[in-house]
Amino acid sequence: MASEQSVTSSTELVTPPLEKLEELYDLARRGLIQNLTTDLEQLKFEDSQYSSFATQLLNLSKRFKLKEIRELFEEHIKTTKA
């Protein structure tokens, strides 16, 4: 379900619903760092439970680590779908 949230066992981060993960992942895949950063900041503002998740990705985006960002999204999407 898109409304469910996931807590990943490897990093203990609360992740947003699958629909939001896929939306953010699409921005990362297309290399739209500025849009991704804006959306992650908004996510932190809207719901503090996603703060650690968003902060981790924001730190990677500030260093333009697109490959690591995509891999992190792929891991979380896979975990959420499981």
mmCIF file of the N, C-alpha and C atoms, coordinates in Angstrom:
data_MODEL
# 
_entry.id   MODEL 
# 
loop_
_atom_site.group_PDB 
_atom_site.id 
_atom_site.type_symbol 
_atom_site.label_atom_id 
_atom_site.label_alt_id 
_atom_site.label_comp_id 
_atom_site.label_asym_id 
_atom_site.label_entity_id 
_atom_site.label_seq_id 
_atom_site.pdbx_PDB_ins_code 
_atom_site.Cartn_x 
_atom_site.Cartn_y 
_atom_site.Cartn_z 
_atom_site.occupancy 
_atom_site.B_iso_or_equiv 
_atom_site.pdbx_formal_charge 
_atom_site.auth_seq_id 
_atom_site.auth_comp_id 
_atom_site.auth_asym_id 
_atom_site.auth_atom_id 
_atom_site.pdbx_PDB_model_num 
ATOM 1   N N  . MET A 1 1  ? 0.827  -1.195 0.000   1.00 0.00 ? 1  MET A N  1 
ATOM 2   C CA . MET A 1 1  ? 0.000  0.000  0.000   1.00 0.00 ? 1  MET A CA 1 
ATOM 3   C C  . MET A 1 1  ? 0.867  1.253  0.000   1.00 0.00 ? 1  MET A C  1 
ATOM 4   N N  . ALA A 1 2  ? 0.418  2.244  -0.711  1.00 0.00 ? 2  ALA A N  1 
ATOM 5   C CA . ALA A 1 2  ? 1.182  3.476  -0.802  1.00 0.00 ? 2  ALA A CA 1 
ATOM 6   C C  . ALA A 1 2  ? 1.157  4.261  0.498   1.00 0.00 ? 2  ALA A C  1 
ATOM 7   N N  . SER A 1 3  ? 0.155  4.059  1.321   1.00 0.00 ? 3  SER A N  1 
ATOM 8   C CA . SER A 1 3  ? 0.052  4.831  2.551   1.00 0.00 ? 3  SER A CA 1 
ATOM 9   C C  . SER A 1 3  ? 0.887  4.256  3.692   1.00 0.00 ? 3  SER A C  1 
ATOM 10  N N  . GLU A 1 4  ? 1.435  3.070  3.511   1.00 0.00 ? 4  GLU A N  1 
ATOM 11  C CA . GLU A 1 4  ? 2.237  2.467  4.566   1.00 0.00 ? 4  GLU A CA 1 
ATOM 12  C C  . GLU A 1 4  ? 3.626  3.078  4.601   1.00 0.00 ? 4  GLU A C  1 
ATOM 13  N N  . GLN A 1 5  ? 4.192  3.098  5.791   1.00 0.00 ? 5  GLN A N  1 
ATOM 14  C CA . GLN A 1 5  ? 5.572  3.544  5.932   1.00 0.00 ? 5  GLN A CA 1 
ATOM 15  C C  . GLN A 1 5  ? 6.412  2.344  6.285   1.00 0.00 ? 5  GLN A C  1 
ATOM 16  N N  . SER A 1 6  ? 7.702  2.485  6.094   1.00 0.00 ? 6  SER A N  1 
ATOM 17  C CA . SER A 1 6  ? 8.592  1.366  6.352   1.00 0.00 ? 6  SER A CA 1 
ATOM 18  C C  . SER A 1 6  ? 9.723  1.815  7.250   1.00 0.00 ? 6  SER A C  1 
ATOM 19  N N  . VAL A 1 7  ? 10.107 0.930  8.156   1.00 0.00 ? 7  VAL A N  1 
ATOM 20  C CA . VAL A 1 7  ? 11.300 1.157  8.967   1.00 0.00 ? 7  VAL A CA 1 
ATOM 21  C C  . VAL A 1 7  ? 12.303 0.131  8.493   1.00 0.00 ? 7  VAL A C  1 
ATOM 22  N N  . THR A 1 8  ? 13.397 0.602  7.923   1.00 0.00 ? 8  THR A N  1 
ATOM 23  C CA . THR A 1 8  ? 14.376 -0.325 7.379   1.00 0.00 ? 8  THR A CA 1 
ATOM 24  C C  . THR A 1 8  ? 15.236 -0.878 8.495   1.00 0.00 ? 8  THR A C  1 
ATOM 25  N N  . SER A 1 9  ? 15.540 -2.159 8.404   1.00 0.00 ? 9  SER A N  1 
ATOM 26  C CA . SER A 1 9  ? 16.332 -2.791 9.452   1.00 0.00 ? 9  SER A CA 1 
ATOM 27  C C  . SER A 1 9  ? 17.802 -2.417 9.373   1.00 0.00 ? 9  SER A C  1 
ATOM 28  N N  . SER A 1 10 ? 18.314 -2.176 8.168   1.00 0.00 ? 10 SER A N  1 
ATOM 29  C CA . SER A 1 10 ? 19.740 -1.900 8.025   1.00 0.00 ? 10 SER A CA 1 
ATOM 30  C C  . SER A 1 10 ? 20.128 -0.528 8.551   1.00 0.00 ? 10 SER A C  1 
ATOM 31  N N  . THR A 1 11 ? 19.262 0.459  8.411   1.00 0.00 ? 11 THR A N  1 
ATOM 32  C CA . THR A 1 11 ? 19.612 1.804  8.826   1.00 0.00 ? 11 THR A CA 1 
ATOM 33  C C  . THR A 1 11 ? 18.676 2.379  9.882   1.00 0.00 ? 11 THR A C  1 
ATOM 34  N N  . GLU A 1 12 ? 17.603 1.674  10.204  1.00 0.00 ? 12 GLU A N  1 
ATOM 35  C CA . GLU A 1 12 ? 16.642 2.112  11.202  1.00 0.00 ? 12 GLU A CA 1 
ATOM 36  C C  . GLU A 1 12 ? 16.060 3.477  10.875  1.00 0.00 ? 12 GLU A C  1 
ATOM 37  N N  . LEU A 1 13 ? 15.858 3.759  9.602   1.00 0.00 ? 13 LEU A N  1 
ATOM 38  C CA . LEU A 1 13 ? 15.246 5.010  9.183   1.00 0.00 ? 13 LEU A CA 1 
ATOM 39  C C  . LEU A 1 13 ? 13.780 4.771  8.876   1.00 0.00 ? 13 LEU A C  1 
ATOM 40  N N  . VAL A 1 14 ? 12.937 5.713  9.255   1.00 0.00 ? 14 VAL A N  1 
ATOM 41  C CA . VAL A 1 14 ? 11.544 5.661  8.865   1.00 0.00 ? 14 VAL A CA 1 
ATOM 42  C C  . VAL A 1 14 ? 11.466 6.285  7.476   1.00 0.00 ? 14 VAL A C  1 
ATOM 43  N N  . THR A 1 15 ? 10.960 5.506  6.527   1.00 0.00 ? 15 THR A N  1 
ATOM 44  C CA . THR A 1 15 ? 10.879 5.986  5.153   1.00 0.00 ? 15 THR A CA 1 
ATOM 45  C C  . THR A 1 15 ? 9.458  6.399  4.821   1.00 0.00 ? 15 THR A C  1 
ATOM 46  N N  . PRO A 1 16 ? 9.323  7.325  3.892   1.00 0.00 ? 16 PRO A N  1 
ATOM 47  C CA . PRO A 1 16 ? 7.982  7.746  3.479   1.00 0.00 ? 16 PRO A CA 1 
ATOM 48  C C  . PRO A 1 16 ? 7.271  6.630  2.708   1.00 0.00 ? 16 PRO A C  1 
ATOM 49  N N  . PRO A 1 17 ? 6.005  6.826  2.414   1.00 0.00 ? 17 PRO A N  1 
ATOM 50  C CA . PRO A 1 17 ? 5.255  5.829  1.650   1.00 0.00 ? 17 PRO A CA 1 
ATOM 51  C C  . PRO A 1 17 ? 5.904  5.547  0.292   1.00 0.00 ? 17 PRO A C  1 
ATOM 52  N N  . LEU A 1 18 ? 5.622  4.375  -0.243  1.00 0.00 ? 18 LEU A N  1 
ATOM 53  C CA . LEU A 1 18 ? 6.207  3.930  -1.509  1.00 0.00 ? 18 LEU A CA 1 
ATOM 54  C C  . LEU A 1 18 ? 6.013  4.949  -2.622  1.00 0.00 ? 18 LEU A C  1 
ATOM 55  N N  . GLU A 1 19 ? 4.848  5.516  -2.721  1.00 0.00 ? 19 GLU A N  1 
ATOM 56  C CA . GLU A 1 19 ? 4.567  6.499  -3.777  1.00 0.00 ? 19 GLU A CA 1 
ATOM 57  C C  . GLU A 1 19 ? 5.551  7.671  -3.717  1.00 0.00 ? 19 GLU A C  1 
ATOM 58  N N  . LYS A 1 20 ? 5.819  8.172  -2.514  1.00 0.00 ? 20 LYS A N  1 
ATOM 59  C CA . LYS A 1 20 ? 6.754  9.284  -2.340  1.00 0.00 ? 20 LYS A CA 1 
ATOM 60  C C  . LYS A 1 20 ? 8.185  8.833  -2.628  1.00 0.00 ? 20 LYS A C  1 
ATOM 61  N N  . LEU A 1 21 ? 8.545  7.630  -2.175  1.00 0.00 ? 21 LEU A N  1 
ATOM 62  C CA . LEU A 1 21 ? 9.880  7.099  -2.469  1.00 0.00 ? 21 LEU A CA 1 
ATOM 63  C C  . LEU A 1 21 ? 10.119 7.040  -3.976  1.00 0.00 ? 21 LEU A C  1 
ATOM 64  N N  . GLU A 1 22 ? 9.132  6.543  -4.703  1.00 0.00 ? 22 GLU A N  1 
ATOM 65  C CA . GLU A 1 22 ? 9.285  6.421  -6.155  1.00 0.00 ? 22 GLU A CA 1 
ATOM 66  C C  . GLU A 1 22 ? 9.354  7.783  -6.829  1.00 0.00 ? 22 GLU A C  1 
ATOM 67  N N  . GLU A 1 23 ? 8.615  8.739  -6.314  1.00 0.00 ? 23 GLU A N  1 
ATOM 68  C CA . GLU A 1 23 ? 8.656  10.108 -6.845  1.00 0.00 ? 23 GLU A CA 1 
ATOM 69  C C  . GLU A 1 23 ? 10.051 10.719 -6.661  1.00 0.00 ? 23 GLU A C  1 
ATOM 70  N N  . LEU A 1 24 ? 10.595 10.568 -5.460  1.00 0.00 ? 24 LEU A N  1 
ATOM 71  C CA . LEU A 1 24 ? 11.935 11.093 -5.167  1.00 0.00 ? 24 LEU A CA 1 
ATOM 72  C C  . LEU A 1 24 ? 13.006 10.343 -5.968  1.00 0.00 ? 24 LEU A C  1 
ATOM 73  N N  . TYR A 1 25 ? 12.839 9.042  -6.083  1.00 0.00 ? 25 TYR A N  1 
ATOM 74  C CA . TYR A 1 25 ? 13.774 8.224  -6.847  1.00 0.00 ? 25 TYR A CA 1 
ATOM 75  C C  . TYR A 1 25 ? 13.810 8.669  -8.300  1.00 0.00 ? 25 TYR A C  1 
ATOM 76  N N  . ASP A 1 26 ? 12.661 8.996  -8.859  1.00 0.00 ? 26 ASP A N  1 
ATOM 77  C CA . ASP A 1 26 ? 12.600 9.464  -10.241 1.00 0.00 ? 26 ASP A CA 1 
ATOM 78  C C  . ASP A 1 26 ? 13.422 10.744 -10.423 1.00 0.00 ? 26 ASP A C  1 
ATOM 79  N N  . LEU A 1 27 ? 13.336 11.639 -9.474  1.00 0.00 ? 27 LEU A N  1 
ATOM 80  C CA . LEU A 1 27 ? 14.144 12.870 -9.547  1.00 0.00 ? 27 LEU A CA 1 
ATOM 81  C C  . LEU A 1 27 ? 15.629 12.531 -9.520  1.00 0.00 ? 27 LEU A C  1 
ATOM 82  N N  . ALA A 1 28 ? 16.007 11.600 -8.659  1.00 0.00 ? 28 ALA A N  1 
ATOM 83  C CA . ALA A 1 28 ? 17.411 11.195 -8.562  1.00 0.00 ? 28 ALA A CA 1 
ATOM 84  C C  . ALA A 1 28 ? 17.880 10.527 -9.854  1.00 0.00 ? 28 ALA A C  1 
ATOM 85  N N  . ARG A 1 29 ? 17.053 9.662  -10.417 1.00 0.00 ? 29 ARG A N  1 
ATOM 86  C CA . ARG A 1 29 ? 17.416 8.976  -11.662 1.00 0.00 ? 29 ARG A CA 1 
ATOM 87  C C  . ARG A 1 29 ? 17.625 9.965  -12.808 1.00 0.00 ? 29 ARG A C  1 
ATOM 88  N N  . ARG A 1 30 ? 16.841 11.014 -12.803 1.00 0.00 ? 30 ARG A N  1 
ATOM 89  C CA . ARG A 1 30 ? 16.945 12.018 -13.872 1.00 0.00 ? 30 ARG A CA 1 
ATOM 90  C C  . ARG A 1 30 ? 18.022 13.061 -13.578 1.00 0.00 ? 30 ARG A C  1 
ATOM 91  N N  . GLY A 1 31 ? 18.655 12.952 -12.402 1.00 0.00 ? 31 GLY A N  1 
ATOM 92  C CA . GLY A 1 31 ? 19.745 13.871 -12.062 1.00 0.00 ? 31 GLY A CA 1 
ATOM 93  C C  . GLY A 1 31 ? 19.277 15.255 -11.654 1.00 0.00 ? 31 GLY A C  1 
ATOM 94  N N  . LEU A 1 32 ? 18.042 15.376 -11.222 1.00 0.00 ? 32 LEU A N  1 
ATOM 95  C CA . LEU A 1 32 ? 17.479 16.668 -10.843 1.00 0.00 ? 32 LEU A CA 1 
ATOM 96  C C  . LEU A 1 32 ? 17.722 16.943 -9.360  1.00 0.00 ? 32 LEU A C  1 
ATOM 97  N N  . ILE A 1 33 ? 18.982 17.210 -9.045  1.00 0.00 ? 33 ILE A N  1 
ATOM 98  C CA . ILE A 1 33 ? 19.418 17.387 -7.659  1.00 0.00 ? 33 ILE A CA 1 
ATOM 99  C C  . ILE A 1 33 ? 18.688 18.537 -6.974  1.00 0.00 ? 33 ILE A C  1 
ATOM 100 N N  . GLN A 1 34 ? 18.533 19.649 -7.654  1.00 0.00 ? 34 GLN A N  1 
ATOM 101 C CA . GLN A 1 34 ? 17.877 20.805 -7.031  1.00 0.00 ? 34 GLN A CA 1 
ATOM 102 C C  . GLN A 1 34 ? 16.425 20.463 -6.676  1.00 0.00 ? 34 GLN A C  1 
ATOM 103 N N  . ASN A 1 35 ? 15.722 19.810 -7.578  1.00 0.00 ? 35 ASN A N  1 
ATOM 104 C CA . ASN A 1 35 ? 14.336 19.409 -7.312  1.00 0.00 ? 35 ASN A CA 1 
ATOM 105 C C  . ASN A 1 35 ? 14.286 18.392 -6.177  1.00 0.00 ? 35 ASN A C  1 
ATOM 106 N N  . LEU A 1 36 ? 15.216 17.448 -6.186  1.00 0.00 ? 36 LEU A N  1 
ATOM 107 C CA . LEU A 1 36 ? 15.286 16.430 -5.141  1.00 0.00 ? 36 LEU A CA 1 
ATOM 108 C C  . LEU A 1 36 ? 15.528 17.084 -3.781  1.00 0.00 ? 36 LEU A C  1 
ATOM 109 N N  . THR A 1 37 ? 16.467 18.000 -3.732  1.00 0.00 ? 37 THR A N  1 
ATOM 110 C CA . THR A 1 37 ? 16.782 18.707 -2.496  1.00 0.00 ? 37 THR A CA 1 
ATOM 111 C C  . THR A 1 37 ? 15.567 19.470 -1.976  1.00 0.00 ? 37 THR A C  1 
ATOM 112 N N  . THR A 1 38 ? 14.882 20.158 -2.860  1.00 0.00 ? 38 THR A N  1 
ATOM 113 C CA . THR A 1 38 ? 13.681 20.904 -2.475  1.00 0.00 ? 38 THR A CA 1 
ATOM 114 C C  . THR A 1 38 ? 12.619 19.966 -1.903  1.00 0.00 ? 38 THR A C  1 
ATOM 115 N N  . ASP A 1 39 ? 12.392 18.841 -2.574  1.00 0.00 ? 39 ASP A N  1 
ATOM 116 C CA . ASP A 1 39 ? 11.382 17.891 -2.113  1.00 0.00 ? 39 ASP A CA 1 
ATOM 117 C C  . ASP A 1 39 ? 11.773 17.239 -0.787  1.00 0.00 ? 39 ASP A C  1 
ATOM 118 N N  . LEU A 1 40 ? 13.058 16.955 -0.596  1.00 0.00 ? 40 LEU A N  1 
ATOM 119 C CA . LEU A 1 40 ? 13.511 16.373 0.670   1.00 0.00 ? 40 LEU A CA 1 
ATOM 120 C C  . LEU A 1 40 ? 13.372 17.366 1.817   1.00 0.00 ? 40 LEU A C  1 
ATOM 121 N N  . GLU A 1 41 ? 13.670 18.622 1.557   1.00 0.00 ? 41 GLU A N  1 
ATOM 122 C CA . GLU A 1 41 ? 13.499 19.657 2.586   1.00 0.00 ? 41 GLU A CA 1 
ATOM 123 C C  . GLU A 1 41 ? 12.021 19.772 2.958   1.00 0.00 ? 41 GLU A C  1 
ATOM 124 N N  . GLN A 1 42 ? 11.153 19.715 1.954   1.00 0.00 ? 42 GLN A N  1 
ATOM 125 C CA . GLN A 1 42 ? 9.712  19.788 2.194   1.00 0.00 ? 42 GLN A CA 1 
ATOM 126 C C  . GLN A 1 42 ? 9.243  18.578 3.011   1.00 0.00 ? 42 GLN A C  1 
ATOM 127 N N  . LEU A 1 43 ? 9.780  17.415 2.695   1.00 0.00 ? 43 LEU A N  1 
ATOM 128 C CA . LEU A 1 43 ? 9.433  16.195 3.420   1.00 0.00 ? 43 LEU A CA 1 
ATOM 129 C C  . LEU A 1 43 ? 9.797  16.328 4.900   1.00 0.00 ? 43 LEU A C  1 
ATOM 130 N N  . LYS A 1 44 ? 10.982 16.857 5.179   1.00 0.00 ? 44 LYS A N  1 
ATOM 131 C CA . LYS A 1 44 ? 11.410 17.082 6.571   1.00 0.00 ? 44 LYS A CA 1 
ATOM 132 C C  . LYS A 1 44 ? 10.464 18.042 7.278   1.00 0.00 ? 44 LYS A C  1 
ATOM 133 N N  . PHE A 1 45 ? 10.042 19.068 6.573   1.00 0.00 ? 45 PHE A N  1 
ATOM 134 C CA . PHE A 1 45 ? 9.164  20.090 7.149   1.00 0.00 ? 45 PHE A CA 1 
ATOM 135 C C  . PHE A 1 45 ? 7.767  19.527 7.417   1.00 0.00 ? 45 PHE A C  1 
ATOM 136 N N  . GLU A 1 46 ? 7.257  18.723 6.485   1.00 0.00 ? 46 GLU A N  1 
ATOM 137 C CA . GLU A 1 46 ? 5.897  18.198 6.589   1.00 0.00 ? 46 GLU A CA 1 
ATOM 138 C C  . GLU A 1 46 ? 5.754  17.133 7.669   1.00 0.00 ? 46 GLU A C  1 
ATOM 139 N N  . ASP A 1 47 ? 6.778  16.316 7.854   1.00 0.00 ? 47 ASP A N  1 
ATOM 140 C CA . ASP A 1 47 ? 6.655  15.215 8.813   1.00 0.00 ? 47 ASP A CA 1 
ATOM 141 C C  . ASP A 1 47 ? 8.015  14.886 9.394   1.00 0.00 ? 47 ASP A C  1 
ATOM 142 N N  . SER A 1 48 ? 8.201  15.213 10.656  1.00 0.00 ? 48 SER A N  1 
ATOM 143 C CA . SER A 1 48 ? 9.504  15.057 11.303  1.00 0.00 ? 48 SER A CA 1 
ATOM 144 C C  . SER A 1 48 ? 9.949  13.601 11.424  1.00 0.00 ? 48 SER A C  1 
ATOM 145 N N  . GLN A 1 49 ? 9.027  12.642 11.314  1.00 0.00 ? 49 GLN A N  1 
ATOM 146 C CA . GLN A 1 49 ? 9.450  11.240 11.414  1.00 0.00 ? 49 GLN A CA 1 
ATOM 147 C C  . GLN A 1 49 ? 10.351 10.834 10.247  1.00 0.00 ? 49 GLN A C  1 
ATOM 148 N N  . TYR A 1 50 ? 10.303 11.597 9.160   1.00 0.00 ? 50 TYR A N  1 
ATOM 149 C CA . TYR A 1 50 ? 11.149 11.300 8.000   1.00 0.00 ? 50 TYR A CA 1 
ATOM 150 C C  . TYR A 1 50 ? 12.432 12.122 7.995   1.00 0.00 ? 50 TYR A C  1 
ATOM 151 N N  . SER A 1 51 ? 12.685 12.847 9.056   1.00 0.00 ? 51 SER A N  1 
ATOM 152 C CA . SER A 1 51 ? 13.822 13.757 9.119   1.00 0.00 ? 51 SER A CA 1 
ATOM 153 C C  . SER A 1 51 ? 15.163 13.054 8.906   1.00 0.00 ? 51 SER A C  1 
ATOM 154 N N  . SER A 1 52 ? 15.389 11.931 9.583   1.00 0.00 ? 52 SER A N  1 
ATOM 155 C CA . SER A 1 52 ? 16.671 11.223 9.429   1.00 0.00 ? 52 SER A CA 1 
ATOM 156 C C  . SER A 1 52 ? 16.857 10.716 8.005   1.00 0.00 ? 52 SER A C  1 
ATOM 157 N N  . PHE A 1 53 ? 15.795 10.178 7.439   1.00 0.00 ? 53 PHE A N  1 
ATOM 158 C CA . PHE A 1 53 ? 15.833 9.691  6.053   1.00 0.00 ? 53 PHE A CA 1 
ATOM 159 C C  . PHE A 1 53 ? 16.184 10.841 5.108   1.00 0.00 ? 53 PHE A C  1 
ATOM 160 N N  . ALA A 1 54 ? 15.456 11.942 5.230   1.00 0.00 ? 54 ALA A N  1 
ATOM 161 C CA . ALA A 1 54 ? 15.677 13.088 4.347   1.00 0.00 ? 54 ALA A CA 1 
ATOM 162 C C  . ALA A 1 54 ? 17.063 13.689 4.549   1.00 0.00 ? 54 ALA A C  1 
ATOM 163 N N  . THR A 1 55 ? 17.503 13.782 5.787   1.00 0.00 ? 55 THR A N  1 
ATOM 164 C CA . THR A 1 55 ? 18.822 14.353 6.073   1.00 0.00 ? 55 THR A CA 1 
ATOM 165 C C  . THR A 1 55 ? 19.937 13.523 5.453   1.00 0.00 ? 55 THR A C  1 
ATOM 166 N N  . GLN A 1 56 ? 19.813 12.208 5.546   1.00 0.00 ? 56 GLN A N  1 
ATOM 167 C CA . GLN A 1 56 ? 20.825 11.333 4.947   1.00 0.00 ? 56 GLN A CA 1 
ATOM 168 C C  . GLN A 1 56 ? 20.919 11.595 3.435   1.00 0.00 ? 56 GLN A C  1 
ATOM 169 N N  . LEU A 1 57 ? 19.779 11.689 2.788   1.00 0.00 ? 57 LEU A N  1 
ATOM 170 C CA . LEU A 1 57 ? 19.779 11.930 1.346   1.00 0.00 ? 57 LEU A CA 1 
ATOM 171 C C  . LEU A 1 57 ? 20.221 13.353 1.000   1.00 0.00 ? 57 LEU A C  1 
ATOM 172 N N  . LEU A 1 58 ? 19.857 14.303 1.821   1.00 0.00 ? 58 LEU A N  1 
ATOM 173 C CA . LEU A 1 58 ? 20.306 15.683 1.588   1.00 0.00 ? 58 LEU A CA 1 
ATOM 174 C C  . LEU A 1 58 ? 21.821 15.787 1.679   1.00 0.00 ? 58 LEU A C  1 
ATOM 175 N N  . ASN A 1 59 ? 22.420 15.098 2.641   1.00 0.00 ? 59 ASN A N  1 
ATOM 176 C CA . ASN A 1 59 ? 23.877 15.111 2.770   1.00 0.00 ? 59 ASN A CA 1 
ATOM 177 C C  . ASN A 1 59 ? 24.545 14.537 1.522   1.00 0.00 ? 59 ASN A C  1 
ATOM 178 N N  . LEU A 1 60 ? 23.978 13.476 0.989   1.00 0.00 ? 60 LEU A N  1 
ATOM 179 C CA . LEU A 1 60 ? 24.522 12.899 -0.251  1.00 0.00 ? 60 LEU A CA 1 
ATOM 180 C C  . LEU A 1 60 ? 24.308 13.844 -1.430  1.00 0.00 ? 60 LEU A C  1 
ATOM 181 N N  . SER A 1 61 ? 23.155 14.492 -1.481  1.00 0.00 ? 61 SER A N  1 
ATOM 182 C CA . SER A 1 61 ? 22.868 15.378 -2.619  1.00 0.00 ? 61 SER A CA 1 
ATOM 183 C C  . SER A 1 61 ? 23.771 16.606 -2.610  1.00 0.00 ? 61 SER A C  1 
ATOM 184 N N  . LYS A 1 62 ? 24.138 17.079 -1.445  1.00 0.00 ? 62 LYS A N  1 
ATOM 185 C CA . LYS A 1 62 ? 25.039 18.232 -1.359  1.00 0.00 ? 62 LYS A CA 1 
ATOM 186 C C  . LYS A 1 62 ? 26.413 17.898 -1.932  1.00 0.00 ? 62 LYS A C  1 
ATOM 187 N N  . ARG A 1 63 ? 26.757 16.607 -1.907  1.00 0.00 ? 63 ARG A N  1 
ATOM 188 C CA . ARG A 1 63 ? 28.051 16.165 -2.451  1.00 0.00 ? 63 ARG A CA 1 
ATOM 189 C C  . ARG A 1 63 ? 27.877 15.548 -3.855  1.00 0.00 ? 63 ARG A C  1 
ATOM 190 N N  . PHE A 1 64 ? 26.673 15.700 -4.411  1.00 0.00 ? 64 PHE A N  1 
ATOM 191 C CA . PHE A 1 64 ? 26.360 15.196 -5.758  1.00 0.00 ? 64 PHE A CA 1 
ATOM 192 C C  . PHE A 1 64 ? 26.663 13.705 -5.909  1.00 0.00 ? 64 PHE A C  1 
ATOM 193 N N  . LYS A 1 65 ? 26.331 12.938 -4.903  1.00 0.00 ? 65 LYS A N  1 
ATOM 194 C CA . LYS A 1 65 ? 26.551 11.484 -4.897  1.00 0.00 ? 65 LYS A CA 1 
ATOM 195 C C  . LYS A 1 65 ? 25.324 10.776 -5.473  1.00 0.00 ? 65 LYS A C  1 
ATOM 196 N N  . LEU A 1 66 ? 25.069 10.997 -6.770  1.00 0.00 ? 66 LEU A N  1 
ATOM 197 C CA . LEU A 1 66 ? 23.865 10.469 -7.402  1.00 0.00 ? 66 LEU A CA 1 
ATOM 198 C C  . LEU A 1 66 ? 23.785 8.946  -7.369  1.00 0.00 ? 66 LEU A C  1 
ATOM 199 N N  . LYS A 1 67 ? 24.895 8.283  -7.592  1.00 0.00 ? 67 LYS A N  1 
ATOM 200 C CA . LYS A 1 67 ? 24.875 6.821  -7.584  1.00 0.00 ? 67 LYS A CA 1 
ATOM 201 C C  . LYS A 1 67 ? 24.450 6.296  -6.212  1.00 0.00 ? 67 LYS A C  1 
ATOM 202 N N  . GLU A 1 68 ? 25.031 6.862  -5.159  1.00 0.00 ? 68 GLU A N  1 
ATOM 203 C CA . GLU A 1 68 ? 24.688 6.423  -3.807  1.00 0.00 ? 68 GLU A CA 1 
ATOM 204 C C  . GLU A 1 68 ? 23.242 6.761  -3.465  1.00 0.00 ? 68 GLU A C  1 
ATOM 205 N N  . ILE A 1 69 ? 22.766 7.906  -3.943  1.00 0.00 ? 69 ILE A N  1 
ATOM 206 C CA . ILE A 1 69 ? 21.374 8.297  -3.720  1.00 0.00 ? 69 ILE A CA 1 
ATOM 207 C C  . ILE A 1 69 ? 20.443 7.292  -4.389  1.00 0.00 ? 69 ILE A C  1 
ATOM 208 N N  . ARG A 1 70 ? 20.717 6.972  -5.648  1.00 0.00 ? 70 ARG A N  1 
ATOM 209 C CA . ARG A 1 70 ? 19.880 6.005  -6.380  1.00 0.00 ? 70 ARG A CA 1 
ATOM 210 C C  . ARG A 1 70 ? 19.903 4.645  -5.690  1.00 0.00 ? 70 ARG A C  1 
ATOM 211 N N  . GLU A 1 71 ? 21.070 4.198  -5.260  1.00 0.00 ? 71 GLU A N  1 
ATOM 212 C CA . GLU A 1 71 ? 21.177 2.899  -4.585  1.00 0.00 ? 71 GLU A CA 1 
ATOM 213 C C  . GLU A 1 71 ? 20.383 2.890  -3.277  1.00 0.00 ? 71 GLU A C  1 
ATOM 214 N N  . LEU A 1 72 ? 20.430 3.980  -2.542  1.00 0.00 ? 72 LEU A N  1 
ATOM 215 C CA . LEU A 1 72 ? 19.682 4.071  -1.296  1.00 0.00 ? 72 LEU A CA 1 
ATOM 216 C C  . LEU A 1 72 ? 18.179 4.008  -1.560  1.00 0.00 ? 72 LEU A C  1 
ATOM 217 N N  . PHE A 1 73 ? 17.728 4.745  -2.570  1.00 0.00 ? 73 PHE A N  1 
ATOM 218 C CA . PHE A 1 73 ? 16.314 4.686  -2.936  1.00 0.00 ? 73 PHE A CA 1 
ATOM 219 C C  . PHE A 1 73 ? 15.922 3.279  -3.367  1.00 0.00 ? 73 PHE A C  1 
ATOM 220 N N  . GLU A 1 74 ? 16.748 2.644  -4.177  1.00 0.00 ? 74 GLU A N  1 
ATOM 221 C CA . GLU A 1 74 ? 16.444 1.293  -4.648  1.00 0.00 ? 74 GLU A CA 1 
ATOM 222 C C  . GLU A 1 74 ? 16.305 0.327  -3.468  1.00 0.00 ? 74 GLU A C  1 
ATOM 223 N N  . GLU A 1 75 ? 17.199 0.454  -2.493  1.00 0.00 ? 75 GLU A N  1 
ATOM 224 C CA . GLU A 1 75 ? 17.153 -0.403 -1.302  1.00 0.00 ? 75 GLU A CA 1 
ATOM 225 C C  . GLU A 1 75 ? 15.857 -0.181 -0.523  1.00 0.00 ? 75 GLU A C  1 
ATOM 226 N N  . HIS A 1 76 ? 15.500 1.081  -0.318  1.00 0.00 ? 76 HIS A N  1 
ATOM 227 C CA . HIS A 1 76 ? 14.298 1.390  0.456   1.00 0.00 ? 76 HIS A CA 1 
ATOM 228 C C  . HIS A 1 76 ? 13.024 0.998  -0.293  1.00 0.00 ? 76 HIS A C  1 
ATOM 229 N N  . ILE A 1 77 ? 13.006 1.180  -1.599  1.00 0.00 ? 77 ILE A N  1 
ATOM 230 C CA . ILE A 1 77 ? 11.843 0.786  -2.395  1.00 0.00 ? 77 ILE A CA 1 
ATOM 231 C C  . ILE A 1 77 ? 11.670 -0.726 -2.343  1.00 0.00 ? 77 ILE A C  1 
ATOM 232 N N  . LYS A 1 78 ? 12.769 -1.444 -2.494  1.00 0.00 ? 78 LYS A N  1 
ATOM 233 C CA . LYS A 1 78 ? 12.711 -2.906 -2.441  1.00 0.00 ? 78 LYS A CA 1 
ATOM 234 C C  . LYS A 1 78 ? 12.192 -3.375 -1.072  1.00 0.00 ? 78 LYS A C  1 
ATOM 235 N N  . THR A 1 79 ? 12.689 -2.762 -0.003  1.00 0.00 ? 79 THR A N  1 
ATOM 236 C CA . THR A 1 79 ? 12.265 -3.120 1.352   1.00 0.00 ? 79 THR A CA 1 
ATOM 237 C C  . THR A 1 79 ? 10.795 -2.812 1.564   1.00 0.00 ? 79 THR A C  1 
ATOM 238 N N  . THR A 1 80 ? 10.345 -1.683 1.042   1.00 0.00 ? 80 THR A N  1 
ATOM 239 C CA . THR A 1 80 ? 8.954  -1.277 1.204   1.00 0.00 ? 80 THR A CA 1 
ATOM 240 C C  . THR A 1 80 ? 8.012  -2.211 0.450   1.00 0.00 ? 80 THR A C  1 
ATOM 241 N N  . LYS A 1 81 ? 8.437  -2.667 -0.705  1.00 0.00 ? 81 LYS A N  1 
ATOM 242 C CA . LYS A 1 81 ? 7.599  -3.557 -1.519  1.00 0.00 ? 81 LYS A CA 1 
ATOM 243 C C  . LYS A 1 81 ? 7.564  -4.972 -0.973  1.00 0.00 ? 81 LYS A C  1 
ATOM 244 N N  . ALA A 1 82 ? 8.566  -5.341 -0.167  1.00 0.00 ? 82 ALA A N  1 
ATOM 245 C CA . ALA A 1 82 ? 8.650  -6.720 0.352   1.00 0.00 ? 82 ALA A CA 1 
ATOM 246 C C  . ALA A 1 82 ? 7.550  -7.048 1.336   1.00 0.00 ? 82 ALA A C  1 
# 
